């Protein structure tokens, strides 16, 4: 289960079911576990044989800017599909959480896992 890890990637996104959340972007913290597309990278040591995490982050930022999401679960699902469809990851686990939404919780979110 070889993977690339990205922790606490923060993006601003219009997300939520309340009226105010349709107009004010919120910071979402994202954790990614991205299954490598194969093991060629171990012999080649080339980024072309793996998944470029900088490109993943840029695509996620573009997804976040693409419109309004009602649920964190929906946003996480779209990110997981992006990992599988665009980056050819064997599998992906995405955790996404809103920060400071509940007064007694650091964050609230969801975790989605998908396989190719």
N, CA, C and O atoms as a Tinker XYZ file with bonds, in Angstrom:
   464  protein
     1  N      0.834000   -1.181000    0.000000    73     2
     2  CA     0.000000    0.000000    0.000000    64     1     3
     3  C      0.882000    1.249000    0.000000    63     2     4     5
     4  O      0.787000    2.073000    0.909000    81     3
     5  N      1.736000    1.392000   -1.012000    73     3     6
     6  CA     2.609000    2.551000   -1.125000    64     5     7
     7  C      1.776000    3.793000   -1.408000    63     6     8     9
     8  O      0.840000    3.756000   -2.207000    81     7
     9  N      2.121000    4.875000   -0.758000    73     7    10
    10  CA     1.291000    6.072000   -0.927000    64     9    11
    11  C      2.090000    7.346000   -0.751000    63    10    12    13
    12  O      3.189000    7.360000   -0.198000    81    11
    13  N      1.492000    8.411000   -1.246000    73    11    14
    14  CA     1.960000    9.781000   -1.026000    64    13    15
    15  C      1.033000   10.385000    0.015000    63    14    16    17
    16  O     -0.183000   10.200000   -0.044000    81    15
    17  N      1.601000   11.097000    0.957000    73    15    18
    18  CA     0.819000   11.739000    2.012000    64    17    19
    19  C      0.884000   13.248000    1.867000    63    18    20    21
    20  O      1.947000   13.815000    1.615000    81    19
    21  N     -0.244000   13.881000    2.026000    73    19    22
    22  CA    -0.319000   15.342000    2.126000    64    21    23
    23  C     -1.171000   15.612000    3.360000    63    22    24    25
    24  O     -2.276000   15.083000    3.477000    81    23
    25  N     -0.674000   16.419000    4.267000    73    23    26
    26  CA    -1.380000   16.704000    5.510000    64    25    27
    27  C     -1.640000   18.195000    5.670000    63    26    28    29
    28  O     -0.781000   19.038000    5.416000    81    27
    29  N     -2.856000   18.478000    6.097000    73    27    30
    30  CA    -3.289000   19.839000    6.434000    64    29    31
    31  C     -3.115000   20.826000    5.279000    63    30    32    33
    32  O     -2.700000   21.969000    5.475000    81    31
    33  N     -3.440000   20.360000    4.075000    73    31    34
    34  CA    -3.516000   21.275000    2.928000    64    33    35
    35  C     -4.736000   22.154000    3.162000    63    34    36    37
    36  O     -5.838000   21.647000    3.368000    81    35
    37  N     -4.548000   23.436000    3.132000    73    35    38
    38  CA    -5.673000   24.349000    3.415000    64    37    39
    39  C     -6.087000   25.093000    2.163000    63    38    40    41
    40  O     -5.268000   25.680000    1.455000    81    39
    41  N     -7.394000   25.048000    1.913000    73    39    42
    42  CA    -7.965000   25.767000    0.778000    64    41    43
    43  C     -9.203000   26.518000    1.254000    63    42    44    45
    44  O     -9.867000   26.125000    2.213000    81    43
    45  N     -9.490000   27.608000    0.554000    73    43    46
    46  CA   -10.721000   28.342000    0.816000    64    45    47
    47  C    -11.767000   27.860000   -0.158000    63    46    48    49
    48  O    -11.505000   27.729000   -1.354000    81    47
    49  N    -12.959000   27.595000    0.357000    73    47    50
    50  CA   -14.024000   27.039000   -0.467000    64    49    51
    51  C    -15.376000   27.542000    0.036000    63    50    52    53
    52  O    -15.586000   27.713000    1.237000    81    51
    53  N    -16.277000   27.771000   -0.902000    73    51    54
    54  CA   -17.662000   28.064000   -0.533000    64    53    55
    55  C    -18.312000   26.730000   -0.214000    63    54    56    57
    56  O    -18.521000   25.904000   -1.103000    81    55
    57  N    -18.634000   26.520000    1.069000    73    55    58
    58  CA   -19.132000   25.209000    1.484000    64    57    59
    59  C    -20.080000   25.359000    2.659000    63    58    60    61
    60  O    -19.804000   26.087000    3.613000    81    59
    61  N    -21.189000   24.667000    2.573000    73    59    62
    62  CA   -22.141000   24.678000    3.676000    64    61    63
    63  C    -23.572000   24.817000    3.213000    63    62    64    65
    64  O    -23.846000   25.179000    2.068000    81    63
    65  N    -24.485000   24.521000    4.130000    73    63    66
    66  CA   -25.910000   24.546000    3.807000    64    65    67
    67  C    -26.592000   25.847000    4.219000    63    66    68    69
    68  O    -27.713000   26.127000    3.793000    81    67
    69  N    -25.921000   26.632000    5.038000    73    67    70
    70  CA   -26.527000   27.880000    5.508000    64    69    71
    71  C    -26.340000   29.003000    4.486000    63    70    72    73
    72  O    -25.368000   29.015000    3.731000    81    71
    73  N    -27.268000   29.928000    4.476000    73    71    74
    74  CA   -27.253000   31.015000    3.498000    64    73    75
    75  C    -25.927000   31.778000    3.495000    63    74    76    77
    76  O    -25.387000   32.075000    2.429000    81    75
    77  N    -25.414000   32.090000    4.652000    73    75    78
    78  CA   -24.150000   32.840000    4.748000    64    77    79
    79  C    -22.983000   32.068000    4.136000    63    78    80    81
    80  O    -22.016000   32.667000    3.665000    81    79
    81  N    -23.075000   30.736000    4.144000    73    79    82
    82  CA   -21.980000   29.906000    3.637000    64    81    83
    83  C    -21.929000   29.866000    2.113000    63    82    84    85
    84  O    -20.973000   29.355000    1.529000    81    83
    85  N    -22.948000   30.400000    1.484000    73    83    86
    86  CA   -22.953000   30.465000    0.018000    64    85    87
    87  C    -22.180000   31.670000   -0.501000    63    86    88    89
    88  O    -21.902000   31.767000   -1.697000    81    87
    89  N    -21.832000   32.587000    0.398000    73    87    90
    90  CA   -21.197000   33.836000   -0.019000    64    89    91
    91  C    -19.853000   34.118000    0.647000    63    90    92    93
    92  O    -19.113000   34.996000    0.204000    81    91
    93  N    -19.540000   33.388000    1.692000    73    91    94
    94  CA   -18.294000   33.603000    2.419000    64    93    95
    95  C    -17.488000   32.308000    2.406000    63    94    96    97
    96  O    -17.932000   31.282000    2.921000    81    95
    97  N    -16.306000   32.368000    1.817000    73    95    98
    98  CA   -15.451000   31.184000    1.741000    64    97    99
    99  C    -14.958000   30.801000    3.135000    63    98   100   101
   100  O    -14.711000   31.656000    3.985000    81    99
   101  N    -14.825000   29.510000    3.340000    73    99   102
   102  CA   -14.315000   28.976000    4.597000    64   101   103
   103  C    -13.024000   28.205000    4.317000    63   102   104   105
   104  O    -12.824000   27.674000    3.224000    81   103
   105  N    -12.172000   28.156000    5.311000    73   103   106
   106  CA   -10.950000   27.373000    5.189000    64   105   107
   107  C    -11.276000   25.921000    5.520000    63   106   108   109
   108  O    -11.881000   25.614000    6.547000    81   107
   109  N    -10.856000   25.044000    4.622000    73   107   110
   110  CA   -11.015000   23.611000    4.829000    64   109   111
   111  C     -9.628000   22.992000    4.884000    63   110   112   113
   112  O     -8.776000   23.277000    4.042000    81   111
   113  N     -9.408000   22.145000    5.877000    73   111   114
   114  CA    -8.158000   21.407000    6.023000    64   113   115
   115  C     -8.332000   20.042000    5.366000    63   114   116   117
   116  O     -9.316000   19.344000    5.611000    81   115
   117  N     -7.366000   19.671000    4.530000    73   115   118
   118  CA    -7.462000   18.437000    3.751000    64   117   119
   119  C     -6.247000   17.554000    4.031000    63   118   120   121
   120  O     -5.106000   18.016000    4.026000    81   119
   121  N     -6.521000   16.273000    4.276000    73   119   122
   122  CA    -5.479000   15.253000    4.372000    64   121   123
   123  C     -5.692000   14.271000    3.232000    63   122   124   125
   124  O     -6.813000   13.829000    2.981000    81   123
   125  N     -4.610000   13.935000    2.546000    73   123   126
   126  CA    -4.677000   13.022000    1.413000    64   125   127
   127  C     -3.745000   11.838000    1.633000    63   126   128   129
   128  O     -2.611000   12.003000    2.081000    81   127
   129  N     -4.232000   10.645000    1.316000    73   127   130
   130  CA    -3.411000    9.447000    1.182000    64   129   131
   131  C     -3.655000    8.994000   -0.251000    63   130   132   133
   132  O     -4.777000    8.640000   -0.612000    81   131
   133  N     -2.604000    9.006000   -1.067000    73   131   134
   134  CA    -2.745000    8.762000   -2.506000    64   133   135
   135  C     -1.956000    7.506000   -2.866000    63   134   136   137
   136  O     -0.730000    7.484000   -2.754000    81   135
   137  N     -2.661000    6.465000   -3.297000    73   135   138
   138  CA    -2.005000    5.225000   -3.685000    64   137   139
   139  C     -1.202000    5.402000   -4.958000    63   138   140   141
   140  O     -1.734000    5.845000   -5.976000    81   139
   141  N      0.082000    5.057000   -4.906000    73   139   142
   142  CA     0.950000    5.202000   -6.079000    64   141   143
   143  C      0.399000    4.413000   -7.269000    63   142   144   145
   144  O     -0.182000    3.343000   -7.087000    81   143
   145  N      0.576000    4.934000   -8.473000    73   143   146
   146  CA     0.049000    4.256000   -9.667000    64   145   147
   147  C      0.806000    2.977000  -10.025000    63   146   148   149
   148  O      0.311000    2.172000  -10.814000    81   147
   149  N      1.968000    2.783000   -9.471000    73   147   150
   150  CA     2.783000    1.601000   -9.744000    64   149   151
   151  C      4.077000    1.700000   -8.956000    63   150   152   153
   152  O      4.225000    2.571000   -8.098000    81   151
   153  N      5.013000    0.805000   -9.250000    73   151   154
   154  CA     6.273000    0.847000   -8.508000    64   153   155
   155  C      7.467000    1.251000   -9.369000    63   154   156   157
   156  O      8.609000    1.122000   -8.926000    81   155
   157  N      7.232000    1.734000  -10.581000    73   155   158
   158  CA     8.323000    2.162000  -11.470000    64   157   159
   159  C      9.151000    3.285000  -10.854000    63   158   160   161
   160  O     10.348000    3.387000  -11.126000    81   159
   161  N      8.541000    4.116000  -10.042000    73   159   162
   162  CA     9.245000    5.252000   -9.450000    64   161   163
   163  C     10.430000    4.820000   -8.585000    63   162   164   165
   164  O     11.405000    5.560000   -8.459000    81   163
   165  N     10.353000    3.644000   -7.996000    73   163   166
   166  CA    11.426000    3.198000   -7.107000    64   165   167
   167  C     12.709000    2.890000   -7.873000    63   166   168   169
   168  O     13.805000    3.034000   -7.331000    81   167
   169  N     12.581000    2.474000   -9.113000    73   167   170
   170  CA    13.755000    2.212000   -9.948000    64   169   171
   171  C     14.216000    3.467000  -10.684000    63   170   172   173
   172  O     15.414000    3.682000  -10.869000    81   171
   173  N     13.248000    4.301000  -11.107000    73   171   174
   174  CA    13.589000    5.459000  -11.947000    64   173   175
   175  C     13.938000    6.717000  -11.162000    63   174   176   177
   176  O     14.757000    7.520000  -11.610000    81   175
   177  N     13.320000    6.896000   -9.987000    73   175   178
   178  CA    13.488000    8.116000   -9.186000    64   177   179
   179  C     13.040000    9.351000   -9.964000    63   178   180   181
   180  O     13.603000   10.436000   -9.812000    81   179
   181  N     12.004000    9.165000  -10.810000    73   179   182
   182  CA    11.496000   10.264000  -11.648000    64   181   183
   183  C     10.056000   10.594000  -11.279000    63   182   184   185
   184  O      9.242000    9.701000  -11.048000    81   183
   185  N      9.756000   11.882000  -11.227000    73   183   186
   186  CA     8.401000   12.319000  -10.905000    64   185   187
   187  C      7.390000   11.847000  -11.965000    63   186   188   189
   188  O      6.207000   11.685000  -11.668000    81   187
   189  N      7.855000   11.631000  -13.178000    73   187   190
   190  CA     6.964000   11.154000  -14.246000    64   189   191
   191  C      6.399000    9.766000  -13.943000    63   190   192   193
   192  O      5.394000    9.369000  -14.533000    81   191
   193  N      7.031000    9.028000  -13.034000    73   191   194
   194  CA     6.581000    7.682000  -12.694000    64   193   195
   195  C      5.787000    7.629000  -11.392000    63   194   196   197
   196  O      5.525000    6.551000  -10.858000    81   195
   197  N      5.412000    8.787000  -10.895000    73   195   198
   198  CA     4.622000    8.849000   -9.675000    64   197   199
   199  C      3.541000    9.909000   -9.849000    63   198   200   201
   200  O      3.195000   10.264000  -10.976000    81   199
   201  N      3.016000   10.407000   -8.760000    73   199   202
   202  CA     2.004000   11.462000   -8.787000    64   201   203
   203  C      2.633000   12.723000   -8.206000    63   202   204   205
   204  O      3.154000   12.713000   -7.091000    81   203
   205  N      2.580000   13.788000   -8.959000    73   203   206
   206  CA     3.167000   15.070000   -8.553000    64   205   207
   207  C      2.219000   15.748000   -7.558000    63   206   208   209
   208  O      1.169000   16.259000   -7.946000    81   207
   209  N      2.590000   15.750000   -6.291000    73   207   210
   210  CA     1.700000   16.301000   -5.269000    64   209   211
   211  C      1.465000   17.795000   -5.425000    63   210   212   213
   212  O      0.439000   18.303000   -4.972000    81   211
   213  N      2.397000   18.513000   -6.058000    73   211   214
   214  CA     2.160000   19.934000   -6.316000    64   213   215
   215  C      1.000000   20.102000   -7.300000    63   214   216   217
   216  O      0.157000   20.983000   -7.128000    81   215
   217  N      0.960000   19.258000   -8.325000    73   215   218
   218  CA    -0.142000   19.308000   -9.290000    64   217   219
   219  C     -1.462000   18.907000   -8.642000    63   218   220   221
   220  O     -2.511000   19.468000   -8.959000    81   219
   221  N     -1.407000   17.936000   -7.733000    73   219   222
   222  CA    -2.611000   17.541000   -6.987000    64   221   223
   223  C     -3.140000   18.739000   -6.206000    63   222   224   225
   224  O     -4.337000   19.026000   -6.250000    81   223
   225  N     -2.271000   19.434000   -5.500000    73   223   226
   226  CA    -2.692000   20.596000   -4.704000    64   225   227
   227  C     -3.297000   21.680000   -5.584000    63   226   228   229
   228  O     -4.298000   22.293000   -5.212000    81   227
   229  N     -2.703000   21.922000   -6.742000    73   227   230
   230  CA    -3.234000   22.939000   -7.660000    64   229   231
   231  C     -4.616000   22.545000   -8.179000    63   230   232   233
   232  O     -5.502000   23.393000   -8.281000    81   231
   233  N     -4.806000   21.273000   -8.505000    73   231   234
   234  CA    -6.114000   20.802000   -8.990000    64   233   235
   235  C     -7.170000   20.896000   -7.891000    63   234   236   237
   236  O     -8.327000   21.217000   -8.162000    81   235
   237  N     -6.775000   20.620000   -6.670000    73   235   238
   238  CA    -7.718000   20.733000   -5.552000    64   237   239
   239  C     -8.096000   22.191000   -5.319000    63   238   240   241
   240  O     -9.257000   22.496000   -5.049000    81   239
   241  N     -7.127000   23.086000   -5.422000    73   239   242
   242  CA    -7.443000   24.512000   -5.287000    64   241   243
   243  C     -8.404000   24.955000   -6.385000    63   242   244   245
   244  O     -9.321000   25.734000   -6.126000    81   243
   245  N     -8.206000   24.468000   -7.604000    73   243   246
   246  CA    -9.111000   24.801000   -8.707000    64   245   247
   247  C    -10.502000   24.228000   -8.455000    63   246   248   249
   248  O    -11.504000   24.891000   -8.722000    81   247
   249  N    -10.567000   23.011000   -7.945000    73   247   250
   250  CA   -11.864000   22.415000   -7.612000    64   249   251
   251  C    -12.572000   23.242000   -6.542000    63   250   252   253
   252  O    -13.772000   23.500000   -6.640000    81   251
   253  N    -11.825000   23.653000   -5.528000    73   251   254
   254  CA   -12.400000   24.467000   -4.453000    64   253   255
   255  C    -12.962000   25.778000   -4.979000    63   254   256   257
   256  O    -13.970000   26.272000   -4.473000    81   255
   257  N    -12.318000   26.339000   -5.985000    73   255   258
   258  CA   -12.751000   27.623000   -6.552000    64   257   259
   259  C    -13.858000   27.469000   -7.595000    63   258   260   261
   260  O    -14.377000   28.466000   -8.095000    81   259
   261  N    -14.219000   26.242000   -7.923000    73   259   262
   262  CA   -15.155000   26.005000   -9.033000    64   261   263
   263  C    -16.617000   26.274000   -8.715000    63   262   264   265
   264  O    -17.438000   26.347000   -9.629000    81   263
   265  N    -16.957000   26.421000   -7.455000    73   263   266
   266  CA   -18.356000   26.665000   -7.121000    64   265   267
   267  C    -18.637000   26.358000   -5.665000    63   266   268   269
   268  O    -17.722000   26.216000   -4.853000    81   267
   269  N    -19.913000   26.259000   -5.351000    73   267   270
   270  CA   -20.361000   26.025000   -3.973000    64   269   271
   271  C    -20.651000   24.538000   -3.763000    63   270   272   273
   272  O    -21.256000   23.884000   -4.613000    81   271
   273  N    -20.212000   24.022000   -2.629000    73   271   274
   274  CA   -20.513000   22.658000   -2.212000    64   273   275
   275  C    -21.375000   22.737000   -0.960000    63   274   276   277
   276  O    -21.047000   23.474000   -0.030000    81   275
   277  N    -22.461000   21.995000   -0.926000    73   275   278
   278  CA   -23.303000   21.992000    0.270000    64   277   279
   279  C    -22.659000   21.206000    1.406000    63   278   280   281
   280  O    -22.728000   21.616000    2.565000    81   279
   281  N    -22.031000   20.074000    1.075000    73   279   282
   282  CA   -21.515000   19.182000    2.105000    64   281   283
   283  C    -20.020000   18.937000    1.956000    63   282   284   285
   284  O    -19.497000   18.871000    0.844000    81   283
   285  N    -19.348000   18.804000    3.080000    73   283   286
   286  CA   -17.935000   18.445000    3.081000    64   285   287
   287  C    -17.755000   17.074000    2.420000    63   286   288   289
   288  O    -16.772000   16.841000    1.716000    81   287
   289  N    -18.707000   16.177000    2.651000    73   287   290
   290  CA   -18.622000   14.838000    2.065000    64   289   291
   291  C    -18.596000   14.890000    0.539000    63   290   292   293
   292  O    -17.863000   14.130000   -0.094000    81   291
   293  N    -19.379000   15.768000   -0.047000    73   291   294
   294  CA   -19.408000   15.919000   -1.500000    64   293   295
   295  C    -18.072000   16.449000   -2.008000    63   294   296   297
   296  O    -17.548000   15.953000   -3.006000    81   295
   297  N    -17.527000   17.432000   -1.343000    73   295   298
   298  CA   -16.227000   17.993000   -1.721000    64   297   299
   299  C    -15.144000   16.920000   -1.623000    63   298   300   301
   300  O    -14.306000   16.803000   -2.517000    81   299
   301  N    -15.155000   16.138000   -0.546000    73   299   302
   302  CA   -14.166000   15.066000   -0.375000    64   301   303
   303  C    -14.309000   14.012000   -1.476000    63   302   304   305
   304  O    -13.308000   13.522000   -1.997000    81   303
   305  N    -15.531000   13.668000   -1.827000    73   303   306
   306  CA   -15.771000   12.688000   -2.891000    64   305   307
   307  C    -15.218000   13.189000   -4.221000    63   306   308   309
   308  O    -14.599000   12.419000   -4.956000    81   307
   309  N    -15.426000   14.449000   -4.541000    73   307   310
   310  CA   -14.910000   15.017000   -5.790000    64   309   311
   311  C    -13.379000   14.995000   -5.819000    63   310   312   313
   312  O    -12.778000   14.744000   -6.864000    81   311
   313  N    -12.755000   15.257000   -4.675000    73   311   314
   314  CA   -11.296000   15.198000   -4.616000    64   313   315
   315  C    -10.801000   13.765000   -4.807000    63   314   316   317
   316  O     -9.815000   13.537000   -5.507000    81   315
   317  N    -11.475000   12.810000   -4.193000    73   315   318
   318  CA   -11.079000   11.405000   -4.338000    64   317   319
   319  C    -11.209000   10.956000   -5.797000    63   318   320   321
   320  O    -10.334000   10.262000   -6.315000    81   319
   321  N    -12.287000   11.348000   -6.449000    73   319   322
   322  CA   -12.467000   11.020000   -7.866000    64   321   323
   323  C    -11.369000   11.655000   -8.718000    63   322   324   325
   324  O    -10.890000   11.043000   -9.673000    81   323
   325  N    -10.974000   12.864000   -8.377000    73   323   326
   326  CA    -9.891000   13.545000   -9.084000    64   325   327
   327  C     -8.591000   12.739000   -8.993000    63   326   328   329
   328  O     -7.873000   12.595000   -9.983000    81   327
   329  N     -8.298000   12.222000   -7.811000    73   327   330
   330  CA    -7.083000   11.424000   -7.630000    64   329   331
   331  C     -7.099000   10.177000   -8.513000    63   330   332   333
   332  O     -6.081000    9.819000   -9.106000    81   331
   333  N     -8.242000    9.526000   -8.597000    73   331   334
   334  CA    -8.369000    8.296000   -9.381000    64   333   335
   335  C     -8.410000    8.603000  -10.879000    63   334   336   337
   336  O     -7.674000    7.999000  -11.659000    81   335
   337  N     -9.258000    9.531000  -11.273000    73   335   338
   338  CA    -9.502000    9.785000  -12.698000    64   337   339
   339  C     -8.373000   10.565000  -13.378000    63   338   340   341
   340  O     -7.941000   10.199000  -14.472000    81   339
   341  N     -7.900000   11.621000  -12.749000    73   339   342
   342  CA    -6.911000   12.485000  -13.400000    64   341   343
   343  C     -5.467000   12.101000  -13.109000    63   342   344   345
   344  O     -4.586000   12.294000  -13.946000    81   343
   345  N     -5.228000   11.557000  -11.920000    73   343   346
   346  CA    -3.853000   11.245000  -11.544000    64   345   347
   347  C     -3.556000    9.747000  -11.564000    63   346   348   349
   348  O     -2.428000    9.330000  -11.302000    81   347
   349  N     -4.563000    8.948000  -11.872000    73   347   350
   350  CA    -4.405000    7.488000  -12.013000    64   349   351
   351  C     -3.894000    6.820000  -10.737000    63   350   352   353
   352  O     -3.172000    5.825000  -10.794000    81   351
   353  N     -4.272000    7.369000   -9.605000    73   351   354
   354  CA    -3.931000    6.739000   -8.336000    64   353   355
   355  C     -4.658000    5.396000   -8.243000    63   354   356   357
   356  O     -5.786000    5.265000   -8.719000    81   355
   357  N     -4.021000    4.417000   -7.640000    73   355   358
   358  CA    -4.675000    3.122000   -7.445000    64   357   359
   359  C     -5.815000    3.237000   -6.453000    63   358   360   361
   360  O     -6.827000    2.546000   -6.571000    81   359
   361  N     -5.650000    4.105000   -5.482000    73   359   362
   362  CA    -6.667000    4.361000   -4.472000    64   361   363
   363  C     -6.397000    5.735000   -3.861000    63   362   364   365
   364  O     -5.306000    6.289000   -3.988000    81   363
   365  N     -7.400000    6.255000   -3.210000    73   363   366
   366  CA    -7.241000    7.544000   -2.552000    64   365   367
   367  C     -8.111000    7.642000   -1.322000    63   366   368   369
   368  O     -9.252000    7.180000   -1.319000    81   367
   369  N     -7.579000    8.239000   -0.286000    73   367   370
   370  CA    -8.356000    8.548000    0.910000    64   369   371
   371  C     -8.245000   10.042000    1.139000    63   370   372   373
   372  O     -7.145000   10.590000    1.206000    81   371
   373  N     -9.378000   10.690000    1.256000    73   371   374
   374  CA    -9.431000   12.136000    1.429000    64   373   375
   375  C    -10.216000   12.455000    2.694000    63   374   376   377
   376  O    -11.353000   12.011000    2.856000    81   375
   377  N     -9.616000   13.210000    3.572000    73   375   378
   378  CA   -10.306000   13.735000    4.742000    64   377   379
   379  C    -10.362000   15.246000    4.580000    63   378   380   381
   380  O     -9.349000   15.891000    4.313000    81   379
   381  N    -11.546000   15.797000    4.743000    73   379   382
   382  CA   -11.732000   17.249000    4.610000    64   381   383
   383  C    -12.527000   17.738000    5.815000    63   382   384   385
   384  O    -13.513000   17.120000    6.218000    81   383
   385  N    -12.088000   18.847000    6.376000    73   383   386
   386  CA   -12.736000   19.345000    7.585000    64   385   387
   387  C    -12.791000   20.860000    7.613000    63   386   388   389
   388  O    -11.828000   21.547000    7.271000    81   387
   389  N    -13.944000   21.363000    8.028000    73   387   390
   390  CA   -14.081000   22.791000    8.298000    64   389   391
   391  C    -13.444000   23.072000    9.646000    63   390   392   393
   392  O    -13.546000   22.271000   10.576000    81   391
   393  N    -12.792000   24.207000    9.740000    73   391   394
   394  CA   -12.079000   24.571000   10.963000    64   393   395
   395  C    -12.914000   25.570000   11.765000    63   394   396   397
   396  O    -13.403000   26.561000   11.224000    81   395
   397  N    -13.069000   25.294000   13.061000    73   395   398
   398  CA   -13.722000   26.241000   13.963000    64   397   399
   399  C    -15.221000   26.410000   13.759000    63   398   400   401
   400  O    -15.762000   27.472000   14.064000    81   399
   401  N    -15.896000   25.400000   13.257000    73   399   402
   402  CA   -17.337000   25.503000   13.015000    64   401   403
   403  C    -18.143000   25.310000   14.296000    63   402   404   405
   404  O    -19.111000   26.030000   14.540000    81   403
   405  N    -17.743000   24.340000   15.108000    73   403   406
   406  CA   -18.396000   24.131000   16.397000    64   405   407
   407  C    -17.543000   24.743000   17.492000    63   406   408   409
   408  O    -16.319000   24.621000   17.462000    81   407
   409  N    -18.171000   25.401000   18.462000    73   407   410
   410  CA   -17.395000   26.100000   19.480000    64   409   411
   411  C    -16.509000   25.174000   20.325000    63   410   412   413
   412  O    -15.489000   25.626000   20.845000    81   411
   413  N    -16.862000   23.919000   20.472000    73   411   414
   414  CA   -16.090000   23.015000   21.317000    64   413   415
   415  C    -15.327000   21.949000   20.517000    63   414   416   417
   416  O    -14.915000   20.932000   21.075000    81   415
   417  N    -15.141000   22.182000   19.212000    73   415   418
   418  CA   -14.398000   21.237000   18.369000    64   417   419
   419  C    -13.419000   21.996000   17.477000    63   418   420   421
   420  O    -13.752000   23.053000   16.940000    81   419
   421  N    -12.222000   21.459000   17.322000    73   419   422
   422  CA   -11.219000   22.089000   16.466000    64   421   423
   423  C    -11.666000   22.053000   15.013000    63   422   424   425
   424  O    -11.530000   23.042000   14.293000    81   423
   425  N    -12.202000   20.909000   14.580000    73   423   426
   426  CA   -12.659000   20.781000   13.194000    64   425   427
   427  C    -13.759000   19.738000   13.097000    63   426   428   429
   428  O    -13.916000   18.880000   13.965000    81   427
   429  N    -14.516000   19.840000   12.010000    73   427   430
   430  CA   -15.598000   18.899000   11.735000    64   429   431
   431  C    -15.546000   18.571000   10.243000    63   430   432   433
   432  O    -15.477000   19.470000    9.405000    81   431
   433  N    -15.580000   17.277000    9.921000    73   431   434
   434  CA   -15.479000   16.935000    8.510000    64   433   435
   435  C    -15.821000   15.487000    8.244000    63   434   436   437
   436  O    -16.531000   14.838000    9.012000    81   435
   437  N    -15.295000   15.002000    7.133000    73   435   438
   438  CA   -15.564000   13.643000    6.716000    64   437   439
   439  C    -14.359000   13.056000    6.000000    63   438   440   441
   440  O    -13.449000   13.771000    5.580000    81   439
   441  N    -14.378000   11.732000    5.874000    73   439   442
   442  CA   -13.301000   11.013000    5.218000    64   441   443
   443  C    -13.898000   10.071000    4.186000    63   442   444   445
   444  O    -14.839000    9.334000    4.480000    81   443
   445  N    -13.347000   10.095000    2.973000    73   443   446
   446  CA   -13.861000    9.307000    1.861000    64   445   447
   447  C    -12.706000    8.483000    1.285000    63   446   448   449
   448  O    -11.604000    9.000000    1.101000    81   447
   449  N    -12.952000    7.231000    1.008000    73   447   450
   450  CA   -11.952000    6.386000    0.363000    64   449   451
   451  C    -12.490000    5.838000   -0.950000    63   450   452   453
   452  O    -13.652000    5.437000   -1.026000    81   451
   453  N    -11.655000    5.818000   -1.982000    73   451   454
   454  CA   -12.051000    5.302000   -3.295000    64   453   455
   455  C    -10.908000    4.477000   -3.877000    63   454   456   457
   456  O     -9.737000    4.747000   -3.609000    81   455
   457  N    -11.258000    3.468000   -4.676000    73   455   458
   458  CA   -10.274000    2.620000   -5.356000    64   457   459
   459  C    -10.481000    2.703000   -6.851000    63   458   460   461
   460  O    -11.594000    2.907000   -7.336000    81   459
   461  N     -9.390000    2.540000   -7.566000    73   459   462
   462  CA    -9.436000    2.508000   -9.034000    64   461   463
   463  C     -9.960000    1.169000   -9.481000    63   462   464
   464  O    -10.081000    0.923000  -10.681000    81   463
